[in-house]
Amino acid sequence: QVKEYKGYSIMGYSNSSDFSKDGKLLATSVDRKGIKIWEWPSAKLLVTLNCQASQIRFSPDGKNILVYFNDGPEVWDWEKNKKLFDLKGYEEGAVNTVRYSNDGKYIIAAGENAIRIWDAITGKQVKSFPVKNEASFADFTPDGASIVYVVQQDDHDYLAVKDWKSGQ
């Protein structure tokens, strides 16, 4: 059975979506029409955040949402419809991917010239790893001890794993 989610115009399209870890919420980013948070599976619209995003991710506890658009990553309290902070360090349009660690304590982003890690509660940058050219992807390993990332160099993509706390 197909559920219809009201609130999209025919001209809009979803750029990104994410389910909360408990499976009770669905976030969708709609072209220039904000981020919509839906109750799942009832399709009840809970809130529309007044921001744009090409990537969205719920925090593991479902309380916050990580938003990325051209002007950089941001963290929002979706229930209060309030931006908590910007994640500093990248120029406009320079981020390829953003992710939370499984424990929700950290946020990682991959982009031009660096991989950056921030404290997810304060927004303070805790690590930055320079890369040649561009990092197209980064994520934490399930235990959070290491990061996995892809860098582009000499017309090839290379996968790397690093203990992010020690830098090894």
Secondary structure, 3 states (H helix, E strand, C coil): CCCCCCCCCCCCCEEEEEECCCCCEEEEEECCCEEEEEECCCCEEEEEECCCCCEEEECCCCCEEEEEECCEEEEEECCCCEEEEECCCCCCCCEEEEEECCCCCEEEEEEEEEEEEEECCCCCEEEEEEEEEEEEEEEECCCCCEEEEEEEECCEEEEEEEECCCCC
